[in-house]
């Protein structure tokens, strides 16, 4: 019985945040450790920003009529998006003549039309690995942002003890910031509470749809990317990205992250997954849970 308990603890302890904190110095190479954050950048922050902006703008334009209440408060931005919508309609040869009757694509179709690929959750190709993430359509070039790691962002010393119990979805950033990507239980409730707390009138500051099966942001599946193995080498890696203060307010509704403490003035931490090589349609995404660079 003691051996069975020991085996269960050995399998679980790497997901137990207090254990991680106590053992960070003792076992540096079992954890994510990068001496300088610049060494951990596969692509530049500017490239990450431009990719997210491109996808989020496409999602916004695709569902243009639903955002009328937001655009009514932002007349200059409304004119900009009307121009972009007109260009998009001409490019895609939409038969409709006005935006009210535009064809609405699914978020996955928008991603495919924008970046040339689509990703989704499905049963992993690894035995007993549960859910995984696959490239379902198109082709992912090396150095492309292929997904995002959603969840509540906790800074050092913020309470996450109870959320960490039995939780395999807690991601530790280089500087000790934690992201809880669990879409069930207490973690789910905390995220929704924080998201609704930070809403500014009609403006949503984060995306709650990753907690459901109907994703508004099709990139928000990164928490289900499985660890690589001897048979399945890593084809993506994690990269941290702080959302700049000038990020368009109307597009924040697609950001699948929210800070736990709203009274702390700092940039929102996000984590994206970047392709380490070209990835073809049908391939599953794999990464290292504990990345060591250098």
Backbone as CSV, one residue per row, in Angstrom:
resi,resn,N_x,N_y,N_z,CA_x,CA_y,CA_z,C_x,C_y,C_z
1,UNK,0.829,-1.201,0.000,0.000,0.000,0.000,0.870,1.261,0.000
2,UNK,1.946,1.221,0.826,2.841,2.370,0.880,3.520,2.598,-0.470
3,UNK,3.875,1.498,-1.131,4.491,1.630,-2.444,3.534,2.259,-3.458
4,UNK,2.261,1.847,-3.369,1.252,2.398,-4.284,1.083,3.897,-4.048
5,UNK,1.050,4.298,-2.778,0.933,5.716,-2.442,2.145,6.491,-2.936
6,UNK,3.323,5.868,-2.781,4.548,6.503,-3.223,4.538,6.736,-4.742
7,UNK,4.074,5.729,-5.485,4.011,5.854,-6.932,3.051,6.960,-7.358
8,UNK,1.919,7.043,-6.660,0.945,8.081,-6.976,1.512,9.467,-6.678
9,UNK,2.251,9.578,-5.558,2.858,10.858,-5.195,3.934,11.253,-6.201
10,UNK,4.750,10.289,-6.640,5.798,10.574,-7.612,5.217,11.082,-8.922
11,UNK,4.049,10.547,-9.282,3.401,10.965,-10.530,2.708,12.315,-10.386
12,UNK,2.332,12.669,-9.157,1.529,13.865,-8.926,2.331,15.081,-8.471
13,UNK,3.488,14.842,-7.807,4.177,15.931,-7.111,4.600,17.073,-8.030
14,UNK,4.843,16.768,-9.334,5.252,17.823,-10.245,4.105,18.761,-10.601
15,UNK,2.903,18.420,-10.231,1.749,19.281,-10.457,1.294,19.941,-9.166
16,UNK,2.032,19.674,-8.068,1.642,20.177,-6.752,2.481,21.422,-6.469
17,UNK,1.856,22.600,-6.563,2.584,23.858,-6.523,3.449,24.043,-5.279
18,UNK,2.951,23.753,-4.046,3.830,23.891,-2.879,5.090,23.037,-2.991
19,UNK,4.964,21.820,-3.552,6.146,20.965,-3.727,7.112,21.586,-4.723
20,UNK,6.565,22.175,-5.805,7.419,22.826,-6.787,8.202,23.963,-6.157
21,UNK,7.514,24.758,-5.325,8.174,25.893,-4.692,9.291,25.436,-3.765
22,UNK,9.066,24.388,-2.984,10.055,23.905,-2.034,11.246,23.254,-2.722
23,UNK,11.043,22.724,-3.920,12.089,21.970,-4.597,12.705,22.693,-5.785
24,UNK,12.339,23.962,-5.983,12.836,24.693,-7.132,14.362,24.786,-7.134
25,UNK,14.950,25.128,-5.985,16.405,25.266,-5.920,17.091,23.908,-5.868
26,UNK,16.433,22.940,-5.246,17.053,21.643,-5.073,17.142,20.869,-6.386
27,UNK,16.119,21.036,-7.262,16.093,20.279,-8.519,15.800,21.226,-9.674
28,UNK,16.763,22.075,-9.966,16.548,23.097,-10.971,16.252,22.503,-12.347
29,UNK,16.900,21.431,-12.724,16.774,20.929,-14.085,15.539,20.061,-14.298
30,UNK,14.754,19.827,-13.260,13.477,19.143,-13.461,12.372,20.157,-13.708
31,UNK,12.698,21.449,-13.570,11.714,22.497,-13.736,12.113,23.390,-14.899
32,UNK,11.187,24.244,-15.292,11.470,25.208,-16.350,12.421,26.263,-15.789
33,UNK,13.611,26.337,-16.324,14.589,27.292,-15.837,15.372,27.867,-17.004
34,UNK,15.307,29.164,-17.172,16.034,29.837,-18.233,16.747,31.028,-17.620
35,UNK,18.088,31.096,-17.684,18.836,32.192,-17.057,18.410,33.565,-17.542
36,UNK,18.229,33.703,-18.858,17.805,34.976,-19.428,16.607,34.728,-20.333
37,UNK,15.552,35.528,-20.107,14.314,35.291,-20.854,14.530,35.425,-22.363
38,UNK,15.499,36.236,-22.788,15.730,36.423,-24.211,16.145,35.119,-24.884
39,UNK,16.774,34.207,-24.130,17.195,32.943,-24.702,16.020,32.003,-24.950
40,UNK,14.876,32.342,-24.387,13.718,31.466,-24.494,12.786,31.881,-25.623
41,UNK,13.181,32.886,-26.420,12.332,33.391,-27.487,12.644,32.698,-28.806
42,UNK,11.704,31.911,-29.275,11.856,31.279,-30.580,11.566,32.300,-31.679
43,UNK,10.553,33.113,-31.440,10.240,34.231,-32.327,10.145,35.484,-31.476
44,UNK,10.151,36.636,-32.072,10.127,37.893,-31.326,8.741,38.182,-30.758
45,UNK,8.700,39.020,-29.726,7.421,39.450,-29.163,6.587,40.180,-30.210
46,UNK,7.266,40.900,-31.103,6.552,41.616,-32.163,5.817,40.642,-33.085
47,UNK,6.471,39.515,-33.379,5.834,38.506,-34.232,4.622,37.876,-33.541
48,UNK,4.758,37.610,-32.235,3.633,37.070,-31.468,2.476,38.072,-31.477
49,UNK,2.796,39.333,-31.194,1.781,40.384,-31.160,1.055,40.492,-32.498
50,UNK,1.822,40.523,-33.597,1.219,40.676,-34.917,0.341,39.482,-35.278
51,UNK,0.763,38.276,-34.869,-0.048,37.090,-35.151,-1.373,37.135,-34.416
52,UNK,-1.318,37.445,-33.107,-2.550,37.526,-32.319,-3.458,38.618,-32.854
53,UNK,-2.860,39.751,-33.213,-3.646,40.861,-33.746,-4.342,40.451,-35.044
54,UNK,-3.633,39.757,-35.888,-4.179,39.321,-37.175,-5.356,38.373,-36.990
55,UNK,-5.184,37.386,-36.103,-6.246,36.410,-35.860,-7.436,37.066,-35.173
56,UNK,-7.188,37.876,-34.157,-8.277,38.498,-33.400,-9.067,39.481,-34.260
57,UNK,-8.385,40.232,-35.108,-9.095,41.140,-36.014,-9.999,40.355,-36.972
58,UNK,-9.485,39.242,-37.473,-10.280,38.409,-38.380,-11.511,37.848,-37.681
59,UNK,-11.337,37.431,-36.421,-12.470,36.921,-35.645,-13.497,38.030,-35.398
60,UNK,-13.011,39.221,-35.103,-13.891,40.366,-34.836,-14.696,40.726,-36.078
61,UNK,-14.022,40.803,-37.224,-14.693,41.151,-38.471,-15.678,40.068,-38.886
62,UNK,-15.316,38.819,-38.642,-16.184,37.700,-39.019,-17.538,37.763,-38.323
63,UNK,-17.529,38.265,-37.098,-18.773,38.351,-36.318,-19.124,39.820,-36.077
64,UNK,-18.997,40.597,-37.124,-19.089,42.059,-37.034,-20.409,42.541,-36.433
65,UNK,-21.502,41.998,-36.878,-22.820,42.496,-36.438,-23.031,42.319,-34.940
66,UNK,-22.397,41.295,-34.353,-22.564,41.058,-32.916,-21.883,42.132,-32.069
67,UNK,-20.973,42.892,-32.681,-20.203,43.887,-31.934,-20.742,45.303,-32.091
68,UNK,-21.973,45.434,-32.558,-22.549,46.763,-32.809,-22.562,47.623,-31.550
69,UNK,-22.857,47.025,-30.388,-22.936,47.788,-29.146,-21.569,48.316,-28.717
70,UNK,-20.513,47.592,-29.077,-19.157,48.045,-28.767,-18.747,49.155,-29.728
71,UNK,-18.985,48.938,-31.006,-18.559,49.886,-32.025,-19.314,51.201,-31.938
72,UNK,-20.517,51.173,-31.380,-21.278,52.413,-31.204,-20.551,53.379,-30.278
73,UNK,-19.741,52.846,-29.380,-18.973,53.674,-28.446,-17.617,54.075,-29.008
74,UNK,-17.250,53.483,-30.146,-15.933,53.731,-30.740,-16.095,54.043,-32.227
75,UNK,-16.620,55.229,-32.556,-16.927,55.540,-33.960,-15.714,55.486,-34.884
76,UNK,-14.545,55.918,-34.419,-13.357,55.893,-35.272,-12.936,54.452,-35.573
77,UNK,-13.010,53.614,-34.551,-12.660,52.208,-34.730,-13.685,51.516,-35.626
78,UNK,-14.951,51.918,-35.493,-16.001,51.342,-36.330,-15.714,51.601,-37.807
79,UNK,-15.293,52.822,-38.120,-14.974,53.158,-39.512,-13.816,52.301,-40.018
80,UNK,-12.821,52.089,-39.148,-11.659,51.279,-39.536,-12.085,49.850,-39.869
81,UNK,-12.947,49.293,-39.007,-13.375,47.906,-39.239,-14.321,47.780,-40.425
82,UNK,-15.109,48.829,-40.687,-15.965,48.812,-41.868,-15.119,48.754,-43.137
83,UNK,-14.007,49.499,-43.123,-13.093,49.467,-44.265,-12.467,48.090,-44.416
84,UNK,-12.039,47.497,-43.282,-11.439,46.165,-43.317,-12.450,45.125,-43.776
85,UNK,-13.704,45.302,-43.356,-14.755,44.367,-43.750,-15.004,44.421,-45.250
86,UNK,-14.998,45.628,-45.788,-15.198,45.794,-47.230,-14.084,45.108,-48.013
87,UNK,-12.858,45.300,-47.546,-11.712,44.659,-48.194,-11.829,43.141,-48.103
88,UNK,-12.224,42.643,-46.940,-12.345,41.198,-46.731,-13.430,40.605,-47.616
89,UNK,-14.535,41.333,-47.755,-15.622,40.840,-48.610,-15.180,40.743,-50.067
90,UNK,-14.403,41.728,-50.501,-13.909,41.696,-51.881,-12.918,40.561,-52.068
91,UNK,-12.053,40.372,-51.065,-11.023,39.337,-51.166,-11.636,37.949,-51.217
92,UNK,-12.635,37.719,-50.369,-13.254,36.390,-50.307,-14.422,36.232,-51.280
93,UNK,-14.698,37.287,-52.067,-15.751,37.250,-53.091,-17.100,36.844,-52.493
94,UNK,-17.432,37.481,-51.366,-18.718,37.226,-50.731,-19.825,37.825,-51.596
95,UNK,-20.886,37.085,-51.803,-21.971,37.545,-52.666,-22.764,38.691,-52.061
96,UNK,-22.748,38.797,-50.734,-23.531,39.835,-50.074,-22.959,41.216,-50.373
97,UNK,-23.807,42.207,-50.325,-23.369,43.574,-50.608,-23.199,44.409,-49.352
98,UNK,-23.643,43.920,-48.212,-23.487,44.706,-46.985,-23.142,43.792,-45.831
99,UNK,-22.585,44.389,-44.774,-22.058,43.598,-43.666,-23.145,42.963,-42.818
100,UNK,-24.369,43.499,-42.877,-25.431,42.909,-42.062,-25.735,41.476,-42.488
101,UNK,-25.557,41.177,-43.774,-25.906,39.848,-44.265,-24.663,39.032,-44.647
102,UNK,-23.520,39.429,-44.045,-22.286,38.738,-44.376,-22.329,37.278,-43.933
103,UNK,-21.572,36.458,-44.646,-21.457,35.054,-44.251,-20.555,34.948,-43.033
104,UNK,-20.997,34.229,-42.030,-20.214,34.066,-40.810,-19.563,32.686,-40.805
105,UNK,-18.233,32.668,-40.695,-17.482,31.422,-40.637,-17.351,30.970,-39.182
106,UNK,-17.042,29.699,-38.987,-16.732,29.227,-37.643,-15.358,29.764,-37.255
107,UNK,-15.059,29.850,-35.947,-13.730,30.322,-35.529,-12.598,29.495,-36.141
108,UNK,-12.791,28.175,-36.267,-11.767,27.322,-36.872,-11.545,27.684,-38.344
109,UNK,-12.633,28.007,-39.047,-12.508,28.417,-40.449,-11.796,29.756,-40.570
110,UNK,-12.064,30.654,-39.625,-11.380,31.954,-39.619,-9.881,31.756,-39.425
111,UNK,-9.508,30.869,-38.497,-8.094,30.576,-38.261,-7.447,29.992,-39.516
112,UNK,-8.144,29.075,-40.169,-7.635,28.458,-41.393,-7.452,29.491,-42.494
113,UNK,-8.426,30.388,-42.641,-8.357,31.415,-43.678,-7.292,32.466,-43.373
114,UNK,-6.983,32.644,-42.089,-6.052,33.705,-41.679,-4.606,33.227,-41.623
115,UNK,-4.375,32.083,-40.974,-3.012,31.581,-40.797,-2.695,30.354,-41.641
116,UNK,-3.714,29.771,-42.266,-3.460,28.629,-43.139,-3.528,27.276,-42.459
117,UNK,-4.045,27.233,-41.236,-4.210,25.952,-40.539,-5.315,26.083,-39.499
118,UNK,-5.772,24.928,-39.028,-6.739,24.883,-37.924,-6.278,23.832,-36.929
119,UNK,-6.537,24.067,-35.655,-6.200,23.113,-34.597,-7.440,22.842,-33.759
120,UNK,-7.504,21.652,-33.180,-8.634,21.320,-32.310,-8.255,20.196,-31.362
121,UNK,-9.081,20.013,-30.334,-8.870,18.955,-29.350,-9.486,17.653,-29.834
122,UNK,-8.800,16.558,-29.512,-9.310,15.229,-29.848,-8.577,14.217,-28.980
123,UNK,-8.963,12.966,-29.057,-8.294,11.922,-28.288,-6.836,11.814,-28.736
124,UNK,-5.924,11.820,-27.771,-4.503,11.776,-28.082,-4.097,10.457,-28.723
125,UNK,-3.051,10.515,-29.543,-2.498,9.304,-30.149,-1.670,8.508,-29.149
126,UNK,-1.350,9.121,-28.003,-0.614,8.427,-26.951,-1.579,7.620,-26.094
127,UNK,-1.195,6.427,-25.728,-2.036,5.565,-24.898,-2.205,6.190,-23.522
128,UNK,-3.443,6.251,-23.058,-3.777,6.751,-21.714,-3.413,8.216,-21.498
129,UNK,-3.259,8.974,-22.579,-2.906,10.392,-22.439,-4.125,11.301,-22.435
130,UNK,-5.305,10.719,-22.694,-6.510,11.543,-22.678,-6.620,12.423,-23.913
131,UNK,-6.937,13.688,-23.690,-7.138,14.640,-24.786,-5.806,15.179,-25.296
132,UNK,-5.737,15.404,-26.588,-4.578,16.028,-27.210,-5.020,17.120,-28.164
133,UNK,-4.050,17.758,-28.808,-4.340,18.829,-29.771,-3.731,18.456,-31.111
134,UNK,-4.532,18.592,-32.174,-4.100,18.177,-33.507,-4.229,19.329,-34.506
135,UNK,-3.380,19.300,-35.511,-3.556,20.172,-36.675,-4.561,19.459,-37.582
136,UNK,-5.764,19.968,-37.622,-6.842,19.281,-38.334,-6.922,19.662,-39.809
137,UNK,-6.438,20.855,-40.135,-6.454,21.303,-41.526,-5.229,22.178,-41.794
138,UNK,-4.789,22.166,-43.038,-3.729,23.072,-43.437,-2.336,22.641,-43.045
139,UNK,-1.457,23.618,-42.909,-0.032,23.387,-42.705,0.520,24.477,-41.802
140,UNK,1.310,24.101,-40.788,1.899,25.056,-39.843,3.388,25.216,-40.143
141,UNK,3.822,26.374,-40.620,5.256,26.583,-40.870,6.028,26.724,-39.552
142,UNK,7.289,26.369,-39.575,8.165,26.536,-38.420,8.163,28.000,-37.971
143,UNK,8.115,28.209,-36.651,8.133,29.562,-36.114,6.787,30.246,-36.061
144,UNK,5.706,29.478,-36.227,4.347,30.025,-36.200,3.703,29.805,-34.837
145,UNK,2.974,30.804,-34.350,2.168,30.631,-33.137,1.028,29.683,-33.481
146,UNK,0.984,28.531,-32.796,0.007,27.501,-33.156,-1.104,27.365,-32.127
147,UNK,-0.898,27.865,-30.911,-1.960,27.852,-29.896,-1.562,28.728,-28.726
148,UNK,-2.502,28.919,-27.783,-2.272,29.706,-26.578,-2.617,28.862,-25.352
149,UNK,-1.967,29.171,-24.244,-2.235,28.460,-22.991,-3.185,29.324,-22.149
150,UNK,-4.474,28.942,-22.064,-5.450,29.774,-21.368,-5.396,29.587,-19.850
151,UNK,-6.026,30.505,-19.119,-6.156,30.300,-17.679,-5.947,31.550,-16.845
152,UNK,-6.189,31.409,-15.548,-5.992,32.484,-14.578,-4.510,32.630,-14.276
153,UNK,-4.045,33.876,-14.259,-2.631,34.167,-14.041,-2.406,34.558,-12.577
154,UNK,-1.556,33.783,-11.894,-1.237,34.030,-10.491,0.206,34.501,-10.362
155,UNK,0.403,35.609,-9.692,1.759,36.050,-9.404,2.249,35.389,-8.128
156,UNK,3.528,35.564,-7.864,4.128,34.931,-6.688,3.335,35.286,-5.433
157,UNK,3.153,34.308,-4.589,2.514,34.456,-3.272,1.001,34.649,-3.334
158,UNK,0.405,34.589,-4.524,-1.053,34.658,-4.596,-1.627,33.265,-4.344
159,UNK,-2.799,33.191,-3.709,-3.340,31.895,-3.262,-3.769,30.986,-4.410
160,UNK,-3.108,29.835,-4.494,-3.454,28.863,-5.530,-3.384,27.443,-4.968
161,UNK,-3.260,27.323,-3.660,-3.084,26.014,-3.028,-4.238,25.073,-3.366
162,UNK,-5.470,25.501,-3.110,-6.615,24.609,-3.320,-6.844,24.341,-4.808
163,UNK,-6.570,25.336,-5.659,-6.714,25.126,-7.097,-5.685,24.120,-7.613
164,UNK,-4.554,23.999,-6.925,-3.473,23.126,-7.404,-3.707,21.654,-7.086
165,UNK,-4.603,21.371,-6.159,-4.811,19.986,-5.742,-5.414,19.161,-6.877
166,UNK,-4.709,18.118,-7.259,-5.194,17.252,-8.334,-5.297,17.930,-9.678
167,UNK,-4.541,19.011,-9.875,-4.664,19.820,-11.087,-3.443,19.634,-11.995
168,UNK,-3.603,18.989,-13.146,-2.464,18.775,-14.055,-2.238,19.911,-15.045
169,UNK,-2.971,21.027,-14.886,-2.932,22.095,-15.886,-2.276,23.385,-15.406
170,UNK,-1.467,23.320,-14.368,-0.798,24.529,-13.879,0.567,24.667,-14.543
171,UNK,0.767,25.790,-15.196,1.995,26.056,-15.939,2.824,27.082,-15.179
172,UNK,4.117,26.795,-15.018,5.006,27.708,-14.305,5.869,28.472,-15.284
173,UNK,5.799,29.808,-15.240,6.628,30.657,-16.098,8.021,30.812,-15.498
174,UNK,8.904,31.393,-16.278,10.294,31.552,-15.868,10.421,32.317,-14.553
175,UNK,9.612,33.373,-14.396,9.724,34.242,-13.222,8.848,33.798,-12.058
176,UNK,8.285,32.596,-12.127,7.469,32.093,-11.028,5.993,32.361,-11.166
177,UNK,5.594,33.128,-12.179,4.170,33.346,-12.444,3.538,32.015,-12.844
178,UNK,2.334,31.750,-12.343,1.630,30.496,-12.628,0.371,30.772,-13.444
179,UNK,0.074,29.871,-14.374,-1.168,29.967,-15.146,-1.949,28.684,-14.944
180,UNK,-3.163,28.827,-14.415,-4.021,27.672,-14.156,-4.954,27.467,-15.340
181,UNK,-4.638,26.455,-16.158,-5.410,26.203,-17.364,-6.493,25.156,-17.214
182,UNK,-6.872,24.843,-15.983,-7.928,23.855,-15.757,-9.285,24.467,-16.080
183,UNK,-10.078,23.782,-16.898,-11.396,24.310,-17.282,-12.535,23.694,-16.480
184,UNK,-12.197,23.097,-15.333,-13.218,22.455,-14.504,-13.050,22.855,-13.035
185,UNK,-14.086,22.567,-12.236,-14.011,22.714,-10.794,-13.755,24.125,-10.315
186,UNK,-12.972,24.240,-9.231,-12.683,25.530,-8.609,-11.959,26.462,-9.575
187,UNK,-11.058,25.922,-10.364,-10.306,26.741,-11.321,-11.243,27.437,-12.304
188,UNK,-12.227,26.721,-12.769,-13.220,27.276,-13.692,-13.986,28.428,-13.046
189,UNK,-14.403,28.225,-11.802,-15.168,29.243,-11.084,-14.337,30.497,-10.832
190,UNK,-13.064,30.313,-10.480,-12.180,31.449,-10.222,-11.990,32.266,-11.497
191,UNK,-11.750,31.594,-12.614,-11.545,32.312,-13.874,-12.784,33.131,-14.247
192,UNK,-13.932,32.507,-14.175,-15.161,33.216,-14.542,-15.411,34.421,-13.633
193,UNK,-15.140,34.249,-12.351,-15.333,35.337,-11.401,-14.410,36.509,-11.727
194,UNK,-13.142,36.216,-11.993,-12.179,37.267,-12.301,-12.508,37.942,-13.640
195,UNK,-12.952,37.147,-14.604,-13.280,37.689,-15.918,-14.453,38.671,-15.830
196,UNK,-15.461,38.308,-15.094,-16.633,39.179,-14.968,-16.354,40.383,-14.073
197,UNK,-15.432,40.223,-13.147,-15.003,41.343,-12.293,-14.361,42.443,-13.122
198,UNK,-13.580,42.074,-14.130,-12.799,43.042,-14.898,-13.526,43.594,-16.120
199,UNK,-14.737,43.123,-16.391,-15.474,43.627,-17.549,-15.786,45.107,-17.374
200,UNK,-15.545,45.893,-18.422,-15.802,47.333,-18.385,-16.998,47.657,-19.270
201,UNK,-18.191,47.701,-18.652,-19.400,47.944,-19.433,-19.557,46.865,-20.480
202,UNK,-19.647,47.253,-21.766,-19.803,46.238,-22.826,-18.482,45.589,-23.232
203,UNK,-17.373,46.082,-22.688,-16.063,45.579,-23.097,-15.610,44.428,-22.216
204,UNK,-15.464,43.272,-22.835,-14.921,42.112,-22.133,-13.396,42.146,-22.221
205,UNK,-12.740,41.965,-21.077,-11.281,42.026,-21.029,-10.636,40.665,-21.204
206,UNK,-11.451,39.618,-21.328,-10.903,38.274,-21.500,-11.958,37.365,-22.134
207,UNK,-11.500,36.195,-22.550,-12.354,35.213,-23.220,-12.693,34.069,-22.264
208,UNK,-13.976,33.833,-22.045,-14.426,32.731,-21.189,-14.763,31.478,-21.989
209,UNK,-14.802,31.586,-23.298,-15.308,30.469,-24.104,-14.412,29.236,-24.064
210,UNK,-13.127,29.392,-23.684,-12.251,28.213,-23.617,-12.686,27.249,-22.509
211,UNK,-13.549,27.725,-21.614,-14.102,26.865,-20.563,-15.215,25.970,-21.096
212,UNK,-15.602,26.190,-22.341,-16.708,25.448,-22.952,-16.210,24.690,-24.187
213,UNK,-17.113,23.997,-24.831,-16.771,23.273,-26.061,-16.825,24.187,-27.279
214,UNK,-17.473,25.355,-27.138,-17.626,26.294,-28.254,-16.612,27.421,-28.115
215,UNK,-15.432,27.233,-28.662,-14.356,28.203,-28.508,-14.579,29.438,-29.378
216,UNK,-14.447,30.602,-28.768,-14.485,31.852,-29.515,-13.109,32.143,-30.116
217,UNK,-12.062,31.794,-29.385,-10.693,31.900,-29.866,-10.176,30.479,-30.119
218,UNK,-10.044,30.063,-31.378,-9.676,28.675,-31.674,-8.239,28.315,-31.283
219,UNK,-7.426,29.311,-30.925,-6.057,29.036,-30.491,-5.983,28.602,-29.031
220,UNK,-7.048,28.817,-28.268,-7.019,28.613,-26.820,-7.200,27.150,-26.420
221,UNK,-6.278,26.307,-26.878,-6.331,24.869,-26.573,-4.985,24.360,-26.050
222,UNK,-4.064,25.278,-25.766,-2.692,24.906,-25.442,-2.522,24.074,-24.190
223,UNK,-3.479,24.144,-23.269,-3.353,23.358,-22.028,-3.525,21.864,-22.270
224,UNK,-4.041,21.491,-23.443,-4.249,20.078,-23.758,-3.133,19.488,-24.625
225,UNK,-2.107,20.280,-24.905,-0.967,19.747,-25.646,-0.200,18.796,-24.731
226,UNK,0.024,17.586,-25.179,0.666,16.569,-24.353,2.185,16.665,-24.383
227,UNK,2.787,16.061,-23.371,4.237,16.018,-23.258,4.809,15.081,-24.332
228,UNK,6.002,15.413,-24.812,6.653,14.563,-25.791,7.145,13.268,-25.130
229,UNK,7.535,12.322,-25.947,8.039,11.043,-25.447,9.189,10.599,-26.339
230,UNK,9.731,9.410,-26.070,10.807,8.893,-26.912,10.306,8.640,-28.337
231,UNK,9.035,8.256,-28.446,8.459,7.981,-29.755,7.942,9.244,-30.445
232,UNK,7.514,10.213,-29.644,6.912,11.436,-30.171,7.732,12.637,-29.712
233,UNK,8.583,13.138,-30.580,9.435,14.281,-30.239,8.617,15.570,-30.192
234,UNK,9.095,16.536,-29.433,8.414,17.828,-29.329,8.425,18.534,-30.679
235,UNK,7.270,19.064,-31.079,7.197,19.858,-32.303,6.745,21.290,-32.030
236,UNK,6.442,21.588,-30.759,6.118,22.962,-30.348,6.812,23.250,-29.019
237,UNK,6.968,24.521,-28.712,7.537,24.905,-27.415,6.756,26.085,-26.852
238,UNK,6.829,26.254,-25.553,6.142,27.350,-24.880,6.975,28.626,-24.983
239,UNK,6.287,29.748,-25.159,6.956,31.047,-25.151,6.071,32.055,-24.427
240,UNK,6.649,32.736,-23.459,5.904,33.715,-22.680,5.781,35.037,-23.434
241,UNK,4.666,35.700,-23.213,4.394,36.962,-23.907,3.556,37.853,-23.005
242,UNK,4.055,39.056,-22.726,3.306,40.028,-21.933,2.533,40.942,-22.868
243,UNK,1.222,40.966,-22.704,0.354,41.768,-23.580,0.607,43.246,-23.313
244,UNK,0.990,44.020,-24.329,1.282,45.448,-24.114,0.024,46.243,-23.781
245,UNK,0.227,47.362,-23.131,-0.899,48.194,-22.715,-1.697,48.763,-23.868
246,UNK,-1.067,48.857,-25.043,-1.755,49.430,-26.207,-2.522,48.385,-27.013
247,UNK,-2.665,47.175,-26.476,-3.440,46.149,-27.175,-4.875,46.650,-27.351
248,UNK,-5.451,46.561,-28.551,-6.787,47.123,-28.814,-7.848,46.609,-27.841
249,UNK,-8.567,47.531,-27.234,-9.531,47.157,-26.197,-10.641,46.273,-26.758
250,UNK,-11.027,46.495,-28.013,-12.122,45.712,-28.587,-11.714,44.278,-28.879
251,UNK,-10.386,43.995,-28.886,-9.900,42.647,-29.180,-9.513,41.866,-27.929
252,UNK,-9.568,42.500,-26.775,-9.201,41.805,-25.540,-10.180,40.686,-25.199
253,UNK,-11.351,40.728,-25.789,-12.355,39.683,-25.558,-11.888,38.309,-26.044
254,UNK,-10.811,38.274,-26.834,-10.284,37.008,-27.345,-9.069,36.510,-26.546
255,UNK,-8.610,37.288,-25.580,-7.475,36.867,-24.765,-7.949,35.844,-23.731
256,UNK,-7.423,34.620,-23.740,-7.924,33.564,-22.843,-7.231,33.549,-21.479
257,UNK,-6.802,34.727,-21.014,-6.133,34.829,-19.721,-6.668,36.008,-18.938
258,UNK,-6.618,35.893,-17.614,-7.066,36.964,-16.721,-6.206,36.914,-15.464
259,UNK,-5.889,38.089,-14.914,-5.077,38.114,-13.696,-5.960,37.829,-12.482
260,UNK,-5.404,37.139,-11.504,-6.153,36.822,-10.293,-6.410,38.079,-9.474
261,UNK,-5.397,38.944,-9.347,-5.529,40.178,-8.556,-5.605,41.362,-9.506
262,UNK,-6.741,42.004,-9.557,-6.945,43.088,-10.515,-6.333,44.400,-10.074
263,UNK,-5.885,44.509,-8.825,-5.360,45.767,-8.316,-3.857,45.914,-8.553
264,UNK,-3.251,44.935,-9.213,-1.824,44.986,-9.497,-1.608,45.530,-10.898
265,UNK,-0.825,46.619,-10.988,-0.571,47.242,-12.271,0.589,46.538,-12.983
266,UNK,0.280,45.751,-13.952,1.305,45.085,-14.750,0.656,44.541,-16.014
267,UNK,1.498,44.159,-16.968,0.973,43.622,-18.219,0.452,42.204,-18.002
268,UNK,-0.581,41.848,-18.761,-1.144,40.507,-18.686,-0.155,39.502,-19.268
269,UNK,0.123,38.437,-18.522,1.009,37.385,-19.000,0.211,36.362,-19.819
270,UNK,0.707,36.083,-20.989,0.164,35.007,-21.810,1.292,34.035,-22.148
271,UNK,0.936,32.841,-22.514,1.903,31.858,-22.990,1.380,31.306,-24.309
272,UNK,2.219,31.377,-25.337,1.846,30.833,-26.639,2.711,29.614,-26.927
273,UNK,2.252,28.762,-27.827,3.042,27.619,-28.274,3.474,27.872,-29.705
274,UNK,4.763,27.739,-29.953,5.357,28.059,-31.248,5.890,26.785,-31.900
275,UNK,5.666,26.644,-33.189,6.112,25.459,-33.918,7.635,25.421,-34.019
276,UNK,8.222,24.282,-33.623,9.668,24.085,-33.708,10.097,23.621,-35.096
277,UNK,9.144,23.132,-35.856,9.383,22.665,-37.222,8.084,22.779,-37.993
278,UNK,8.130,22.511,-39.284,6.890,22.469,-40.070,6.016,21.325,-39.554
279,UNK,4.721,21.587,-39.405,3.789,20.575,-38.905,2.677,20.382,-39.925
280,UNK,2.454,19.135,-40.298,1.484,18.830,-41.339,0.106,18.510,-40.762
281,UNK,-0.882,18.542,-41.629,-2.251,18.191,-41.267,-2.297,16.764,-40.707
282,UNK,-3.030,16.596,-39.601,-3.176,15.283,-38.982,-2.186,15.022,-37.864
283,UNK,-1.137,15.830,-37.743,-0.149,15.626,-36.693,-0.659,16.150,-35.349
284,UNK,-0.280,15.449,-34.288,-0.577,15.911,-32.939,0.549,16.802,-32.448
285,UNK,0.199,17.793,-31.620,1.200,18.694,-31.055,1.776,18.090,-29.779
286,UNK,3.107,18.176,-29.631,3.788,17.687,-28.433,4.818,18.720,-27.985
287,UNK,4.924,18.880,-26.675,5.908,19.808,-26.135,6.554,19.203,-24.902
288,UNK,7.589,19.867,-24.395,8.192,19.487,-23.128,7.479,20.232,-22.009
289,UNK,6.998,19.504,-21.007,6.369,20.178,-19.872,7.385,21.007,-19.111
290,UNK,8.622,20.525,-19.036,9.690,21.246,-18.335,10.788,21.540,-19.349
291,UNK,10.834,22.770,-19.786,11.766,23.153,-20.837,13.028,23.739,-20.230
292,UNK,14.183,23.249,-20.643,15.456,23.796,-20.204,16.208,24.284,-21.427
293,UNK,16.566,25.550,-21.423,17.261,26.147,-22.554,18.647,26.567,-22.103
294,UNK,19.653,26.363,-22.955,20.984,26.843,-22.634,21.883,25.766,-22.069
